[in-house]
Amino acid sequence: RLTLVTSVLSSMPTYHLTVFPLAAWAKKKIDKIRRSFLWKGEENANGGHCLVNWQTVTRPKDLGGLGVPDLERFGRALRLRWLWQEWVDDSKPWSGSELPCSDDDRLLFNSSIIISLGDGAKTKFWHHSWLDGQAPKYLAPNLFRLVSRTNQTVQKELRNNNWMRKLGRKITSATHIEEFVSLWIRIQDVHLQQGVQDTITWRWTNDGNFSTRSAYKIQFRGSLPPFRTDLIWKAHVENRCKIFAWILVQDKILTARNLQKRGWPHQQQCVMCNGPLETSLHLCLCCPFAKAVWDQILSWENFTQLQQQLQVNPTHIKSWWEDAAAKVPRSERRRLNGVVIYTFWNIWKERNRRIFDNLIQTGPQVAARIKEDIHQRKRALEYV
């Protein structure tokens, strides 16, 4: 479902987004369809079926999400290509026409490029970041409000100091004078090169060329992942197991505690050990049944250095997993992460067998299932 949502449902509005920002009602409708299909496989799903909020789902995988495109950010990244093409190729049929880009689009674009000034014929004097990496309208915002024609090029404005003449008698306050002098001092170091075109470089790629991918990801700049996402996405396991682990580390799987929060029917005790109310942490790490399974698996897979770690009950699955990964050599971490996910996955399946099928397997039997999953994955990788 995740593949279909990302590759099909999210791609359908691409051509529209290239030209037009998506209306709020349309975005809400498309997101509802994508969300419902992801969590339920149908057109409509209520809040109870959606285990993780949509804002988290639409974050990149390395920032704790599932990588489903955020349509607003994706559309903006697509539209920035118009601004890039306007700079690098003025032979386009639409060159010189009004571009389908909002003020926010232009702000992001101007903050993402580095301008190398040539003859100044393409660079906008007030809007582009050509003066010490900044746009004059931000260096002198009060002066900018006095300007009537703000789209003139650097070439035109610097010729005979036209920018100064246009301000002329409009300067009436000390703030205006201060900004004027500061801007004038900066401009003294600017020298145009006749016959040399202005060029731009995209900040967010190694080769300096624009890419929609980089324009999309830069809109998440400043965000931090809530956990080490590479523990999940780089592990040697199937995608369905990775998605389960992603839901698990956020404590969103439907354990008895989470069912209780939703007001749904649930067991009062852990079905594995008849202990306390079932939580993700208890089920996967603290339950005596889970500990027995872990002890067997870690011994089989030669991760005996982690067996002692299970003797002390952890406070959270994420912190336990990160500590475990730090204790093994880097070359073994992907294999360890696969073992961890397969163990979580099979403990969860055993829990569901006991509740829904009234079937019970022993700890060694569950451990044997985990071992078989690991070996099947190894055999599959040998033929890739």
CORSULUR-V10195 format. One line per field, one symbol per residue. ss: DSSP state (A for helix, B for strand, O for the rest). burial: b if it has 16 or more other C-alpha atoms within 10 Angstrom, else e. A space follows every 50 residues. Layout:
BEGIN
ss: ???
burial: ???
END
This chain:
BEGIN
ss: OAAAAAAAAOOOOAAAAAAOOOOAAAAAAAAAAAAAAAAAOOOOOOAAAO OOOAAAAOOOAAAOOOOOOOAAAAAAAAAAAAAAAAAAOOOOOOOOOOOO OOAAAAAAAAAOBBBBOOOOOOOBOOOOOOBOOBOAAAAOAAAAOOOOOO OOBAAAAAAAAAAAAAAAAAOOOAAAAAAAAAAAAAAOOOOOOOOOOOBB BBOOOOOOOOOAAAAAAAAAOOOOOOOOOAAAAOOOOOAAAAAAAAAAAO OOOOOAAAAAAAOOOOOOOOOOOOOOOOOAAAAAAAOAAAAAAAAAAAAA OOOAAAOAAAAOOOOOAAAAAAAAAAOOOAAAAAAAAAAAAAAAAAAAAA AAAAAAAOOOOOAAAAAAAAAAAAAAAAAAAAOO
burial: ebeebbeebbeeeeeebbbbbbeeeebeebbbbbbbbbbeeeeebeeeee ebebeebbbbbbbbbbbbbbbebbbbbbbbbbbbebeeeeeeeeeeeeee beeebbebbbebbbbbbbbbbbbbbbbbbbbeebbbbebbebbbeeeeee ebbbbebbeeeebeeebeeeeeeeebeebbeebeeeeeeeebeeeebbbb bbbbeeeeebbbeebbebeeeeeeeebeeebbbebbbeeebbebbbbbbb bbbbbbbbbeeeeeeeeeebbbeeeebbbbbbbbbbbbbbbbbbbbbbee eebeebbeebeeebeebbebbeebbeeeeeeebbbbbbbbbbbbbbbbeb beeeeeeeeeeebeebbebbbebbeeeeeeeeee
END
